[in-house]
Structure formats: structure tokens, C-alpha cells
Amino acid sequence: MKTYGKNLLAVLLSCLLAFCAPCLFFAAGDGADRPEPGQMPVTVETLNPETGLAVNAKAYALMDLNTGTLLAAENENELLYPASVTKVMTLLLVCEAIRDGRLSLDATLTCSDTAAAKGGSQIWLEPGEQMTVRELLKAAFVYSANDACCLLGEAVAGSEEAFVNEMNRKAEALGMTNTHFDNCTGLDDDTTTHLTTAYDVALMSRALMRFDMVRDYTGIWMDELRGGKTQIVNTNRLIRYYKGATGLKTGTTGKAGCCISATAERDGLGLVAVVLGAGNSNDRFNGARALLDHGFANYEIYRPEVPAERLPEVAVSHGEEKSVALLPEQLREQLIRKGQGSAIEMRIEAAETVEAPVEAGQKLGTVRFVSDGEELLSCDLIAASAVPKLGFWTALTRILAHVF
């Protein structure tokens, strides 16, 4: 009973700190120790005249997860410290290693001296302590544990230094042209070059959210490790209070201020809102909420369809069959303005005749979706089946049928 009471008290205190002490809940997973008051960056309320968005932060970006379209942004290419939002890249590389079979969720890892020595938020791993990859991912995603991230990085690349090199290579591959990582945690006391941008954070967040397994962790509000001995609470309170929230990562240091990469999905529309350099935790969450609200209020996913009865058959000259049916190639979803779908017009362009032989999948036309004279998307119309060139016996049969 005594142990249970202590655990319950720890959870209650964690929740109280998470909601009542902006930017002070460093033990639950933001990048480093709590910032001194004089360290907090000055933030600017940016009112975007086009969107009417007011976000109290140094920079922000709102991106569609499906297409990568940037929907709203301010100072999105300004170099800033990301704090624990760094871990989006750390966890992306770990997820890739699991996907590729280089790491298993059930594998047991042994904590190194390096991982155990990490400061900031942690689950207080001891050198030699063992924990599964599954548990370490929970610690990293939910609790933003620096020691867990370091241990996972060592398992993927052999050392933290080698892992950070992989992080920078991945950033380059994703087109994150303004990003450089010095570590896998976001701790920035001893660096002036661990920098990224709101736009680049959106890019790596989009890449991470492609892994279905991510939501198994980012959707957790409260959980435990070590068989119930360690209680953890999610550092991202949007998970509990924002409709459709799916993740992703918070971060706080004295240099970085309060940061977040927040993801959410409604009616098939997935968004990521990145806020960097907010002066306090409320501004961070309120800014992310405002960005996500803007996205869901103004955009939707259009799912194009081509009714079979609208597709003509194409006549085939000198073929075993007189015509061939058409099929649209795979149609992709499209991001559109709210209400724009009713004004979208479908235009079909197809050949009248084609000379045999016809191959299955051969392009015979195009279908275009147009709104206000502007093409939103298009796809090829292809032959549904093959049509061989007319043979002697088939030609003779047709002639006889015509004569008699």
C-alpha cells in the first residue's frame, strides 16, 4: 500500500506541474533543466494579415502531412534551437531501423555509462540496467527521456556520435537545408550550432508520422515503466484536450524557449503545427492549437472519383476485340479549400480509336479535375485489358458472319 500511495502521489504531482507551471515541467521530458527567468527568449506576437493568425513565438509553420503543402508560416526559415523537438529525428531513425529489421521492439538493451549520464529529462537509467526497445520508445515518446534516446541511438548506430551523423544525413535527404544536429536529445547548454527551423521541423515530423507505430506511443497520456515502479505523463497536453490530436513532441530549454511539433487528424486531413521560441508553455500550446484550428477550418481532403459509366470505350482497329474499356490509374487525394469540392469539374480526354495490338495498362487518355479554370490534379486513363492484333481466323469469321 505504501508503494502504491507513493506512485499515486507522484502521478498527481506530475499532472499538477504539467498544467500549472509553464515551461517548468522539465522532468517530464523537455530538453534540459528548467530555464532561469533571464534565459527565456523574447517572443513576438506575429499577426499574419492573410490568415489573421496571432502566435506568440519566434517562428511557426503549419503543414499538410499528406502533401507537404505549407498552409501558414512566419519566420519559418529562421535558425532556432529546437530543444527536445530534436527527438523527432532521433525517433524517426529508430523507427526506420525497426522497419528495416536492424532493431526489434522486443530486443533488450543494456544502458551504457554515456546514456545514464544524460542530464535534463530522464527516466534515471542506471549503467547496466536493461530495458526493451518497446519500453525505451515509450519513455522517449511520452516522457521525452534523454537517457532512453541516447541508448536507442547507440543501438542503431553504435555510438551517439555515429548516430548524430546519421541524423544529419537524414536531414539532408529530407531537404532540411537549414538544420544541423549536435546531439540526439536537444540539450543545448554547450552548443551554438544545434539549430533548425520551423519548416524543417515540419518536414521531419511529416516523415515520422508515416510510421503507424508512432501513434501507439504518442497517444498515451499516462503510463508506467519498470512494472509500475516509474510513472510517466505525456509532455504534450494537446493529446488529452485537443480533438484529433495524434502527437508529437514538445521541447523546452533556456535557449530554445518553449517549442512543440503538434500533429492532429480530422476527417482524413492530417496537419502538423510547429511552434518554436514561445515564451511560456501556454503560448506554445495555444499557438499550436490556433494553427491546427486554422487548418481544419479552411482546408479539407478531396477524394476524386471517376464513375465507370462516365468512361467511354475506345474503338480498336484491326484487333481481336472491337473496343477496349478504360480505367483510371490510382487517383491521389488532394488538399483543397473548404467548400471548393462542389465547384470541381471532371474532364475526360480519350482517344477515339487505337490500332491493335493494345497492351493492358497502355495510356489511352487523361482525366483532369479542374476548379475555376485551374487544374488541381490529373491521372492517366489506361486500357483495362490487352487486345491482340486481329488474326486470320478471327478475320475470316467476321467476314463470314457479315456475308451470311
VONUGU-171098 format. One line per field, with one value per residue (C-alpha): x, y, z; residue number from 1. Coordinates in pm, 1 decimal. Layout:
VONUGU-171098
px = X;...
py = Y;...
pz = Z;...
k = NUM;...
end
This chain:
VONUGU-171098
px = 0.0;286.0;440.8;102.6;42.8;381.7;321.2;-23.9;117.9;393.8;139.4;-77.2;223.8;339.1;-4.1;-17.3;322.4;236.6;-67.8;18.7;385.1;451.8;790.8;891.6;790.3;1139.1;1144.2;865.8;1072.2;1159.8;1512.8;1715.7;1699.5;1442.4;1539.3;1625.0;1386.9;1655.5;1725.6;1381.8;1385.5;1175.8;880.8;687.3;315.5;305.9;-21.5;-37.0;-250.5;-355.7;-465.7;-533.1;-322.2;-160.8;106.9;327.7;650.7;961.7;852.2;578.1;474.0;155.8;189.5;-41.3;101.3;-26.6;109.2;369.7;189.6;278.5;-52.1;66.4;406.0;600.8;980.6;969.9;1331.7;1482.1;1757.1;1648.0;1723.9;1467.8;1520.4;1361.2;1177.2;1515.3;1390.2;1154.5;1462.7;1600.5;1278.3;1247.3;1581.0;1483.2;1153.1;1339.4;1576.4;1279.2;1113.7;1432.7;1484.2;1800.1;1626.3;1341.9;1076.2;1133.0;1511.8;1660.9;1921.0;2175.0;2225.9;2571.9;2756.7;2705.0;2329.3;2299.6;2493.5;2248.1;2101.0;1769.1;1456.6;1523.1;1389.2;1705.6;1853.1;2142.2;2457.2;2397.2;2018.3;1824.2;1508.2;1332.0;1319.0;942.2;976.9;1250.5;1033.0;754.6;998.9;1120.2;785.7;579.7;830.1;1097.2;1366.8;1717.2;1880.4;1635.8;1701.3;2077.1;2054.6;1830.6;2071.8;2364.2;2170.3;2106.1;2448.4;2694.7;2758.6;2582.7;2838.8;2773.9;2400.3;2415.6;2598.9;2307.8;2065.9;2239.0;2249.3;1877.3;1807.7;1987.9;1792.0;1462.5;1552.8;1610.6;1861.7;1880.0;1930.5;2233.4;2224.4;2498.1;2324.0;2018.2;1840.1;1821.2;2034.0;2193.5;2395.2;2725.6;2640.9;2571.6;2524.8;2241.2;1987.3;1687.5;1380.9;1006.0;981.5;1248.1;1082.4;758.4;942.5;1088.3;759.6;581.4;835.4;795.4;414.5;425.7;500.9;177.4;358.1;421.4;60.1;90.2;310.3;218.0;-144.8;-54.1;-147.8;-29.8;155.2;425.5;762.1;960.3;649.5;473.7;768.8;808.8;506.3;512.3;284.1;282.7;453.9;206.2;-121.4;-291.8;-312.2;-575.1;-753.0;-742.3;-985.2;-799.7;-455.1;-209.7;125.9;403.2;683.2;743.0;1071.0;1195.0;1533.7;1651.6;1791.8;1505.0;1211.7;901.2;861.1;624.9;558.5;187.8;4.1;-368.3;-612.9;-979.5;-1184.0;-871.0;-690.2;-360.1;-175.3;145.3;180.2;531.1;586.5;942.9;1061.6;745.5;799.2;593.9;411.2;67.0;182.9;331.5;11.3;-220.3;-14.9;-24.9;-398.2;-459.4;-261.5;-441.7;-779.7;-693.1;-601.4;-914.4;-1139.2;-1003.9;-892.2;-1022.4;-925.8;-1082.5;-1109.0;-1154.3;-1371.0;-1429.2;-1765.3;-1729.5;-2034.9;-1858.5;-1569.1;-1603.7;-1471.7;-1204.1;-1252.9;-973.2;-873.3;-764.4;-793.9;-933.7;-1183.8;-1364.9;-1311.4;-1131.9;-1255.9;-1071.0;-961.1;-817.2;-476.8;-467.7;-614.4;-443.6;-618.4;-589.0;-581.9;-840.8;-1003.1;-1311.2;-1617.2;-1414.9;-1513.9;-1860.1;-1702.3;-1458.7;-1527.1;-1411.5;-1289.2;-1222.6;-996.3;-966.1;-860.0;-1144.4;-963.0;-639.2;-451.4;-407.2;-226.4;-318.9;-133.8;-307.3;-222.1;-146.5;-225.8;-525.0;-639.1;-640.1;-890.8;-849.3;-1009.2;-1046.2;-1164.1;-1208.3;-1013.7;-716.0;-616.9;-598.5;-486.4;-497.4;-432.2;-388.9;-669.6;-534.4;-653.1;-831.5;-716.3;-492.1;-628.3;-418.1;-389.0;-663.0;-572.0;-663.0;-933.3;-1099.6;-1099.6;-1247.1;-1517.7;-1616.8;-1632.5;-1849.2;-2077.3;-2114.6;-2187.4;-2434.9
py = 0.0;240.4;190.8;236.2;558.6;696.8;617.2;777.4;1088.3;1106.4;1093.9;1364.0;1592.4;1534.6;1629.4;1939.6;2056.5;1983.8;2209.9;2478.7;2561.2;2679.2;2573.9;2435.4;2074.6;1984.8;1648.2;1520.3;1542.5;1882.6;1929.8;2036.5;2172.0;2436.9;2773.9;3065.9;3363.6;3571.0;3299.6;3298.7;3437.4;3739.4;3629.9;3834.6;3809.4;3765.1;3865.0;3728.4;3965.4;3688.5;3434.4;3651.2;3412.8;3550.8;3323.2;3427.4;3269.5;3338.3;3119.2;2882.1;2659.9;2471.2;2186.7;1928.7;1588.6;1424.9;1660.9;1861.4;2183.3;2476.4;2631.5;2908.2;3024.6;3308.5;3320.6;2954.5;2957.4;3135.5;2933.7;2846.4;2598.0;2313.3;2167.6;1820.5;1859.9;1730.5;1387.3;1377.6;1298.8;1062.1;863.2;872.1;691.4;439.6;367.1;318.4;74.0;-124.4;-121.4;-243.3;-524.0;-372.7;-331.8;-520.8;-387.0;-684.6;-652.7;-584.1;-306.6;-254.5;102.3;246.3;491.9;757.2;714.3;704.8;1030.2;1232.4;1529.8;1702.6;1494.0;1124.4;801.4;767.3;465.1;311.3;181.0;-184.9;-158.1;-342.4;-230.5;-335.1;-115.7;-102.9;44.6;283.8;414.0;477.8;666.5;873.6;947.6;1008.1;1128.5;1272.8;1085.1;1185.1;870.7;649.1;839.6;809.9;436.5;386.8;588.7;377.7;63.2;190.7;331.7;200.3;533.1;864.6;1038.0;796.4;828.0;1208.9;1176.2;966.1;1231.5;1498.1;1275.7;1208.3;1578.5;1643.2;1365.4;1515.0;1857.9;2012.0;2259.0;2479.2;2210.5;2083.4;1845.2;1815.8;1555.0;1329.7;1495.0;1869.3;1964.9;2294.5;2422.0;2352.2;2423.9;2718.4;2510.8;2272.6;2462.4;2406.2;2591.1;2560.0;2448.8;2181.9;2050.4;2015.8;1812.3;1563.1;1543.8;1454.9;1177.9;1035.7;1035.5;799.8;521.4;378.7;257.5;617.0;662.0;362.8;586.9;949.8;886.2;774.8;1024.2;838.3;509.3;331.2;164.3;-90.0;-287.7;11.8;148.7;450.1;665.0;879.5;1156.6;1289.9;1627.2;1717.8;1813.5;1859.0;1478.5;1493.7;1817.4;1873.7;1686.9;1463.1;1516.2;1243.5;1372.8;1465.9;1629.3;1916.9;2079.7;2340.1;2487.8;2832.7;2898.8;2749.0;2867.3;2650.4;2455.5;2197.8;1994.0;1911.1;1674.0;1612.7;1449.0;1507.2;1358.8;1230.3;1565.7;1537.9;1850.5;1936.5;2267.9;2370.8;2648.1;2747.0;3000.5;3063.1;3243.2;3004.0;2674.0;2828.7;3029.0;2713.7;2509.4;2799.1;2874.7;2513.7;2497.4;2817.3;2682.8;2348.6;2520.6;2738.5;2434.8;2236.5;2540.7;2630.4;2308.0;1960.9;1647.5;1594.8;1232.2;1225.1;956.7;861.2;682.9;384.8;495.3;820.8;643.2;574.0;263.2;316.5;157.6;-80.0;-103.3;-445.3;-600.9;-928.6;-711.5;-416.9;-191.8;-170.5;-37.9;234.1;250.9;545.7;492.0;534.8;869.9;1054.5;1261.9;1637.0;1918.3;2184.8;2487.2;2412.9;2404.1;2400.6;2040.3;2131.9;2350.5;2087.7;1974.0;1640.6;1648.1;1327.5;1320.0;984.8;856.0;771.7;476.9;289.9;49.8;-308.0;-458.3;-283.5;-364.4;-381.1;-59.3;130.8;500.0;596.8;919.4;1154.0;1262.0;1611.0;1772.7;2147.9;2427.3;2788.2;2703.2;2570.5;2204.7;2056.5;1709.0;1461.5;1096.0;868.8;659.8;318.5;11.6;-228.6;-532.1;-636.6;-658.2;-870.7;-784.9;-940.5;-1295.9;-1472.7;-1699.9;-1419.9;-1202.0;-1487.0;-1549.9;-1184.5;-1178.6;-1489.6;-1351.7;-1031.6;-1216.0;-1467.0
pz = 0.0;80.1;-266.3;-435.1;-242.1;-341.6;-708.5;-699.3;-534.7;-797.0;-1079.5;-919.6;-868.4;-1227.9;-1364.5;-1143.0;-1263.8;-1628.1;-1621.1;-1369.1;-1420.8;-1778.2;-1902.2;-1559.5;-1619.0;-1728.8;-1551.4;-1772.1;-2080.8;-2221.5;-2342.5;-2041.0;-1688.8;-1611.5;-1766.1;-1543.9;-1589.2;-1755.9;-2011.2;-2170.8;-2525.9;-2606.7;-2820.9;-3068.7;-3135.8;-3509.5;-3675.7;-4026.7;-4237.6;-4474.5;-4214.4;-3909.6;-3702.5;-3389.9;-3243.6;-2951.2;-3069.7;-3271.9;-3563.6;-3672.1;-3960.1;-4045.9;-4298.4;-4456.3;-4366.8;-4684.2;-4949.7;-4759.7;-4855.8;-4629.7;-4520.8;-4288.4;-4169.9;-4015.1;-3989.0;-4086.2;-4208.2;-3906.4;-3735.6;-3382.6;-3106.2;-3111.7;-2761.1;-2732.5;-3062.6;-3185.4;-3082.3;-3380.5;-3589.2;-3325.1;-3320.7;-3699.7;-3734.0;-3465.5;-3643.3;-3970.8;-3803.0;-3671.2;-4012.9;-4179.5;-3927.2;-3776.3;-3440.9;-3275.4;-3042.0;-2815.8;-2810.7;-2466.9;-2447.5;-2171.3;-2054.7;-2118.8;-1897.3;-2165.6;-2175.9;-1798.1;-1767.1;-1977.6;-1795.9;-1836.3;-1855.6;-1796.1;-1654.5;-1446.1;-1619.3;-1431.1;-1606.6;-1683.5;-1641.2;-1910.4;-2084.6;-2404.7;-2713.7;-2670.2;-2319.2;-2427.2;-2709.2;-2459.8;-2238.7;-2533.2;-2699.3;-2387.3;-2129.1;-2362.7;-2173.9;-2282.3;-2143.7;-2336.3;-2660.9;-2622.4;-2556.3;-2861.7;-3076.5;-2961.9;-3050.9;-3403.3;-3489.0;-3229.1;-3058.3;-3007.7;-3230.4;-3516.3;-3461.6;-3481.2;-3811.9;-3935.5;-3810.7;-4018.6;-4326.4;-4290.3;-4251.0;-4578.8;-4751.2;-4632.1;-4771.0;-4427.0;-4567.3;-4256.8;-3993.5;-3804.8;-3507.7;-3246.6;-3030.0;-3024.6;-2730.5;-2792.6;-2491.9;-2589.2;-2290.8;-2465.1;-2829.3;-3055.6;-3371.0;-3278.7;-3490.0;-3713.5;-3845.8;-3808.4;-4171.4;-4131.3;-3814.8;-4011.4;-4275.7;-4028.7;-3836.6;-4159.1;-4220.7;-3869.5;-3883.0;-4182.0;-3935.1;-3795.7;-3483.1;-3374.8;-3266.7;-3036.2;-2821.9;-2892.4;-2798.8;-2445.8;-2175.5;-1863.6;-1829.7;-1636.0;-1676.2;-1474.0;-1387.4;-1236.2;-1040.8;-1271.2;-1364.5;-1678.3;-1806.6;-2162.4;-2201.2;-2478.7;-2313.8;-2652.2;-2662.9;-2391.8;-2472.8;-2849.5;-3073.2;-3318.3;-3163.8;-3264.8;-3133.8;-3145.1;-2941.4;-2703.7;-2609.3;-2360.3;-2276.6;-2172.6;-2519.6;-2716.9;-2510.0;-2530.6;-2855.0;-3000.0;-3309.4;-3278.0;-3510.1;-3545.1;-3786.8;-3864.0;-4148.8;-4318.8;-4307.3;-4118.4;-4006.9;-3824.4;-3641.7;-3537.2;-3283.3;-3189.6;-2933.6;-2733.5;-2404.7;-2196.3;-2218.4;-2259.5;-2563.5;-2710.4;-2679.9;-2766.2;-3075.5;-3191.6;-3124.3;-3323.0;-3618.2;-3618.8;-3585.3;-3884.3;-4091.5;-4010.3;-4059.9;-4402.1;-4570.6;-4642.4;-4832.6;-5174.4;-5280.6;-5658.9;-5814.8;-6178.3;-6222.5;-6456.1;-6654.2;-6743.1;-6909.8;-7284.4;-7454.7;-7718.1;-8060.4;-8163.2;-8529.5;-8656.4;-8313.4;-8181.1;-7990.7;-8140.5;-7838.4;-7506.4;-7172.9;-6983.2;-6620.2;-6427.3;-6271.1;-5895.0;-5800.1;-5517.6;-5255.2;-5290.6;-5037.5;-5122.0;-4964.7;-4756.4;-4982.9;-5305.2;-5383.6;-5515.7;-5785.0;-5915.1;-6271.9;-6415.6;-6775.8;-6968.8;-7273.6;-7453.9;-7794.5;-8032.0;-8185.8;-8129.6;-8354.7;-8234.5;-8059.3;-7733.7;-7412.2;-7075.2;-6894.6;-7214.4;-7181.6;-7392.2;-7230.1;-6932.5;-6671.3;-6527.5;-6224.4;-6270.4;-6042.9;-6164.1;-6477.4;-6280.1;-6290.6;-5942.6;-6042.3;-6327.8;-6395.4;-6695.5;-6840.4;-6932.8;-7122.2;-6888.9;-7086.6;-7373.8;-7727.6;-7968.3;-8334.7;-8548.3;-8653.6;-8980.5;-8836.6;-8640.7;-8953.4;-9160.5;-8901.1;-8906.4;-9285.6;-9297.5;-9027.9;-9226.5;-9555.8;-9415.1
k = 1;2;3;4;5;6;7;8;9;10;11;12;13;14;15;16;17;18;19;20;21;22;23;24;25;26;27;28;29;30;31;32;33;34;35;36;37;38;39;40;41;42;43;44;45;46;47;48;49;50;51;52;53;54;55;56;57;58;59;60;61;62;63;64;65;66;67;68;69;70;71;72;73;74;75;76;77;78;79;80;81;82;83;84;85;86;87;88;89;90;91;92;93;94;95;96;97;98;99;100;101;102;103;104;105;106;107;108;109;110;111;112;113;114;115;116;117;118;119;120;121;122;123;124;125;126;127;128;129;130;131;132;133;134;135;136;137;138;139;140;141;142;143;144;145;146;147;148;149;150;151;152;153;154;155;156;157;158;159;160;161;162;163;164;165;166;167;168;169;170;171;172;173;174;175;176;177;178;179;180;181;182;183;184;185;186;187;188;189;190;191;192;193;194;195;196;197;198;199;200;201;202;203;204;205;206;207;208;209;210;211;212;213;214;215;216;217;218;219;220;221;222;223;224;225;226;227;228;229;230;231;232;233;234;235;236;237;238;239;240;241;242;243;244;245;246;247;248;249;250;251;252;253;254;255;256;257;258;259;260;261;262;263;264;265;266;267;268;269;270;271;272;273;274;275;276;277;278;279;280;281;282;283;284;285;286;287;288;289;290;291;292;293;294;295;296;297;298;299;300;301;302;303;304;305;306;307;308;309;310;311;312;313;314;315;316;317;318;319;320;321;322;323;324;325;326;327;328;329;330;331;332;333;334;335;336;337;338;339;340;341;342;343;344;345;346;347;348;349;350;351;352;353;354;355;356;357;358;359;360;361;362;363;364;365;366;367;368;369;370;371;372;373;374;375;376;377;378;379;380;381;382;383;384;385;386;387;388;389;390;391;392;393;394;395;396;397;398;399;400;401;402;403;404
end
